Amino acid sequence: MTAIYCRQSVEKKDSISIETQEQECRAKLRSGETDVAVYSDRGYSGKNTNRPDFQRLMSDVESGRVSKIIVYKIDRMSRSVLDFELTYRELKQHHVDFVSATEDFDTTSITGEAMLRVILIFAQLERETIQKRVTDNFYSRAEKGFFMAGVAPLGYKKVADYIDGKKTSRLEEDIETSHIVRFIYRRFLSGRTIGEIVSELNSPDCEIKHDIRFQSVRVSRILANPVYVRANADVYSYFKSRGAVLHNDVSEFTGLCGCTVYGRRQGKTKSKFRDLSGENIQLNRHEGLISADDWLRVQCRLNENHALKSSGRGSNSWLSGIVRCGYCGYALSVVNGQRSGKRYVYCGGRKHHICQGKRSGITFEMIEDSVAEKMLAQAKALHYRSSNRTTADESEINSLKVHRIKLEAEVNSIVESFALAENALLRLKLNEKMDFLERQIRDVDSRIKEHSVKSGENADAGSVMPLLESWDELEIRDRSSIARLMISQVRVWDDETPIEISFRF
């Protein structure tokens, strides 16, 4: 029999309908070809062959029931060169002729086969171009603040909105469910486990009324989802430390709006929101439900609960990335002693011949022990948050932290410039600029502490106290997260000079 195959991925004004395709294919039937069967897949893309009627057609080809196949265009069969090559080989193996109604060629000739492959290559190029355009448009809209995450998360509802004259959606608090989210955060911060929270939520005696059946995975995602945080400069620093890709300047993190994670999780096996490395995070237009401090406390505890596998840059020390040479400002890395097995300090500045510092026998163990001890001492010295925190102090502290992050970025840029500095005069000017920036950082730190005393900001240390007290039981990745939450930079000289730590609070 002769088979007619039709496919339409999306039904719209400028697309060829299944009915039109069939009509054009029937016009190619020769006299005497009366045994005709029509196979059609409506709503299926041509990027692969996982289509029900296409699979039925190929099954009939294999059984010898089909002698010819007619399609409207080759791309109705497939838009993939590889898929079509495999299909066409199978057709030739079973002596099945192939005809395109609009691309008139003879596949029994060498020229016809060559033309067929050329046409198919352009069909695949068209599909990939469309796919790229759709992807670029998705990311462009996300970076402008369009809500791209699909269904509204628990505690929110989607409302119509316009950005640059284009219709979109934004999140708005749903008063019927937002209290459930706040309840989950309160319980977790009070020390309840995720399992205990799930049991309480699903209990008929639960103090809050709802008709949702909860599971541990859902509660865990709610606790880790940055959509709920009123993101400030500390949250920005947290995202950066986790390797996220941020599309907003730190100055936009004012402690009001929540964030959206978007993009493909290409091959990731970690739980959603748990591994933020390489994820796109966009500051959204909706107001968060949870304060930045409470959300960060929750993340600290979640990091304690999840034993994360250490890999890559921070596999040798939880201080990787924040410990620098006190003499030249370059990052310090770990060198394992071949005989002793100890982890010694290596300065990146030595590689560029700009560091004259000497560290007689200082090891990373000594640095880590000293920093861990000072972190615990710092946390114990601070007071818990007072209840009369003023909005003015909160705003000023966040502005100062934003300024500090920008100063740190300038310092890092100067450190990297040392490698390109060819003459002594340029290096001298870079050193002067670094000294100036570090004086500014110290001044900002002093002002942050002044406002912190007024507002009770020092309470932030209370969230990490339980983790610091169980320090020896934590994985390297967990220690690294806590260190980055508390510390902006560690400066090391030699074993006779005290280690200098710049605390965030």
N, C-alpha and C positions, 0 to 999 in steps of 0.2 A: 504494500500500500504506500501511498504518498502521505507524508506527515507535514502538517503546517504548524510551526511553533511561533507563538506570540508571547511577548513579555512587556509589561508596563509597571515601572517601579512606583511612580507617583502619578495620580490622576490630576492633571492641571490643564489650563487652557492651551499651552503651547506643546503639550505632549500628544503623541499619536496613540489613539485608543486601541484597545484590543480588537474591536470590531473593524476599525479602519485597516489595521495590519492584516487581519484575516482576509478582508476584501482585496487588498493589493496582492496578497499571496495567491489567492484563487485565480487572479488574472494571469498568473504564470503557469497555470495547469495546462498541460497539453491535451489534445483530443484523445480520448481513450483512458485518461487518468480519472477514473470514477471512484475508485476506492480511496477515499480521503479521510484522514482523521485529524482533528484539531486539538493541539495541546496548548494550554495557556496558563501563565503564571501572572496573576495580578497582585501588585504590591510587593514585588521582590526585586532586589538590586541585582545588577549583572556582575558584581565584584566577585561572586563565587557561584558554584553550581548547586548549592543547597536549596533547590527549588522543587516542589513536589511533582509538577507536571513534567519538568525537564528530566527528573530522575525516572519518571514513568516512561518517557520517550526513549531514553537510553536503554531502559530495560527491554523495550520492544525492539530496539535496534539489535541488542545482543541475542534476542530470540529469533532474529531473522525475519521479523514481520514487516520491516520498513525497507523500502528500496530508494526513497528519495526524501530529502527534508527541504522545505521551503521556508525562509524567514523573510521578514520585511527588510531588516538590515542585519549585518553580522553581529553588531553589538547587542541585538536582541538575544542572541545565543550566549554571548559572554563578552565582558569588557576586559578580561584578563588574557594576555597573550599566552601565558602558560596553560591556563584552563582550556582555552580554545585549541591549543596545539595538541593537548592530550585527547580532547574530544574528537578533533579532526582525524587523528591517527586511528581512533576507534571506528570512526565512520568508514575510513578507507579499508580497514581490516575486514569490515562486514560488507564492503562493496556498496556503500550507500552514497548516492549523489547528493551534492549540497548546492542549493541555489539561493541567491539573495535577490529579492524582488526589485530593489532600488539600485543596487550596486551590480549592474549586469556584467558578469564575467563567467568564464567556463573553468571550473576547477579540475577538469580533466586534462588541461594543458599546463605546462610549466609556468607560462606567463600568468595564467589565471591564479595559480597557487601563490605566486610571488605577490600579485596584487592583493590577494586575500590577506596575506600576512601584513602588508603595508597598511591596509585599511584598519586591521585589528590593532596595530601599534598605535595609530592615531586615536582609536576608540579608547584604548587604555589611558593614553595621555590626557584625553578629555575628562575621563573619570577622575584621575588623580588631581587634575587642575581644579575640578569642582570640589573635590574633597579638601584640598588645601585652602580654597577660598572660604569654604564653610568653617574650617578650623580657625583661620585667621580672623574671620568675623566674630566667632565665638570669643576668642581671647580679647579682641578689641572691645567688644561690648562689656566683657567682665572687668577690664581695666578702667572703664568709665563708670563703674558702679552698678551696672545692670545686675539684677539677681539672676544667676545662671544655674542655681543648684537644684532646679526642679521643684519638688514638693516642699512646702514650707515645713521647717523643723518644729517639733513640739514646742509650744509656748508662743508661736507666731502664726500669723495668717498673711496671705499674699493680698496686696491691694494694688490697684492700677496706679501707674506713675509714668512720668515722661522725663526723658533725659535727652537734651539736644533736639527736642521735638519728636523723638522716637518713643513709641509706646513700649513700656516694659512693666515690670512688677517690682515692688519693694516689700520688705517685711514690716509688719506692724504687730505690736504685742497683742496676743489673744488672751484676754483676761479670764477666759474659761479654762485655759490650760497652763498659763504661765506660772501659776502658783505651784504646779506639780514640779516644774523645773527648779524653782527656788527651794522647794521641799527637799528634792534630791541633793542639791548642793549643801543645804544646811545639815542634813543627816550625815553626808560624807565628811564634812568638816568637823562634825562632832565626834568622829572616830568610828562610825558604822562602816562595815564592809559593804561592797556592792551586793553580795549575796543577801545580807541582812536587809538592805534597802529594798531589794526586789521582793523579799518575803513580806516586808511591811506594806509595800504598795499593793501587793496582790491579796493581802489579808482583808476580809470583810470588815475588820475593826479598824482599818486605816483611818487616821484622823482627817485626811483630806479625801474628798469624794471625787471619784472619776470612774470611767467605765473602760479603762485600758488594761490589757493584760501585758505586764512587763516581763522582760527577760534580761539576763545579766549583760548581754551584748548591747542591748539598747541603752541601758543605764550607763554603761561604760562609755558609749559614744556621746551621750548627752554631756557627761562630765568632761570629756576631752574636746568637745566641739567649740572652736573659737567663735562661732556665730553668737554665742551668749555673752562673751566678755565685753565690757566697756573698755576698749583697748587704749592703753596709755603708753608712755615711753618704755616702761618696764616690760610690757607685753611685746613691744617691738623688739627689744633686746632678747627676749626669750625666743621669739620666732627666728631671729638671726642666729642665735646659738644652736638652734635645731636644724639649721641648714635650709630654711624655707626661702623661697623667692618672693620678695616683697615688692609690690608695685606702687606703694605710696611712700612719700617722704616721711621721716620720723616726726616732723612738725605737725603732721595731720593726725597723729595719735594723741588726741586730746582727752581721752578717758570717757568718751560718750558712745561711739559707734562700735558695732560688732564687726566681725570679719567672716569672709567666706573662703573656703578652700575649694579650688576648682582645678580641672585638668585631668588627664588620664593617669591612672595609677599603674603605669606600665610594668606589669610583672611583679608588683609589690605583694609580699605575703604578710606584712604587718597589718595589725588592726587599723581600721580607718581612723585618721587623726593622730595615731600614735607615732608613726614615723613621718615627720614633716620634711625630711630631707628632699629637696628638689620640688616640693609642692608649691603651687602658686597660691599666695594668700593676698586677698584684696580687702581693703577697708571698705565696708559697705555703707549703705545710707540709713540703716536701721539702728535704733538704740539698743544697746546690750541690756541683758537682764541681771548680769552678775558683775560685781565690782572687779577691777583688775587684780586687786590684792587677793580676794577670795578665789578667783579663777586660778591664779598662779599657785596658791597654796594647794589647790586640788591637783594641779599638774605635778607638783613636787611629790604628793602622796601617790599619785598614779605611777610616777616614775619609780617610786620605791616598790610598789606592788609588782611591777613588770620587770623581770630580769631581762634587760635588753642586751643582745649580743654586741660586744665591742668589735669594731673593725675599722680599718683605715687609719686616718690621721691620729685619732685619740686612743689607739690600742695599747700604747706603752705607758701613758700617763693621763690622769684625769685633768691635768693642768695644760694639756696641749692646746695651743692657740691663744692662751692668755698670759703665759709666762714669758717675760722678755729679759734681755740682758740689761743690767743697770748701767753698763759702761757705754754701749752703742745703741741700744734700743731694738736690736734685732731679736727675732723670736729664738727661744732656746728649744732644742730638740734632744731626744734621748739617744745615747750611744751605749750599747750593752758591752760591758767588759768581758773580754774573751776568757780570761782566767777566773776572775773573781765572781762573775755573774751579776755584778752590780750595774745599775743604770747611771751612767755618768752624763754630765751636762756638755752639750756642744752648742756653741754660739754661731748663728748664721753669719754674723759680721766677720768672723775669722775667714770665711770663704772668700769674702770680698776685700780682705786685708784692711779693714777699718776698725777692728776691735783690738784694743791693747789690754783688755782686762785679763786678770789671772784668777783662776779658781783652783786652788790647791786641794784636789781630792774631794770637792763638793759633789754630792750625788743627788739624783732626783728623789731618793728616799728621804734625804735630809730636808729637801725643799717641801715635799708633800707633807711630811710630819709637821713641819713648822706651820705651813699654811692651814692644815686641818685644825691644829691646836688654836691658831688665831681666829679661825672662823667660829669655832665653838665659843671662845672667849668673847668675841664680838657679839654673838647672838645673846649670850648670857648677860652682857652688860647693858643691852638695850631693854627698854620697857615695852610692855604690851600697849596696843593701840588704845588711846583714850577715846571716850565716846563723844567728846566735844570738838572733833576735828572740823576745821572751818573749810568751806569751799574755796576761799581765797588762797589759803595755804596749800591746799591740794593742787590747785591750778598752777601756782607758782612753782611748787616742787616738780610738777611734770614738765613745765617749761624749762627749768634748770636741767633736768635730766635729758631733755631733747637737745639742749645746747651742749651738754657734756658728750653725748653720742657723736655729735658733729665734730667736736674738737678731737675726739678719739680717731675719727675717720681721717682728719687732717694729719694727725701724728702718724698713723699707719701709712699714709701716702708719702710722707717725708722719709720714713724708714725705708720704704721701697725705692725711693729716689736715690738713696745712698749708693745702690748698686750701679747706677748710671752716672754718678758724679765722677768726672775725669780729673778735676784739679782740686787742690787744697782749698782754694778760695770758695768754691761752690760748696764744699763740704762744711766749711766754717759757717757759711750763711745758713745752710740747712740745720746745723747744730743750734745756731742762735734762734732760728724759727721754732725748733722743737722745744728749746728751753722756755721760750715765750708761751707756747701752747700748753706746756706742762704747768706753768705758773697759773695760767687761766683755769686749767682743770682743777688744780688745788683750791683756787678761789671759789669755783663753782661747788666743789665738794663741801667747802666750809659753809657756803650759803644754804646748801641743801640740808646740812646738819642743823643750822639755826632754825629753819622752817620746820624741820622734823621734830625738834623739841617742842615747838608750839603745837603742832598738829597731832602728835602721837604717831608719826609715820614710822618711828623706830619699831613699832609693833610688827613690822614685816618679818623681823627675825624670828618671831614666835612660830611662824609656819614651818621653819626648817629645823627647829630645835629637836623634835623627835628623830629626824633623819640624821642630824649630826651626832646625836647620842648613840645611834646604832651604826655609825660610820663604817666600822670594820666589816659589817655584813652586806654592804652595798656593792653592786657591780661598778666597774669603771665608768660606764655610760651614765649611771645614775649619779655618781659622784661628780662627774663632769657637768651635768645639768644643774646641780645644786651650786657648784662653784661659780658657774656663769650667772646664776641668779643673784648671788651675793657679791661677786667680784667682777670688776671691769678689767683689772690688770694686776699682775704680780711682777715686781722688778727684783732681780737677783744680782748681787755683786760677788763676793767670795764668802768663804766660811767664817770670816771674822766680821763681816758687815751684816747688820740685820736685814732681813728680807722686807721689802716695802710692799704693802698690799693696798690697793685702792678699792675700798668697799663701795657698793652701790647704795647701801643704807647703813 
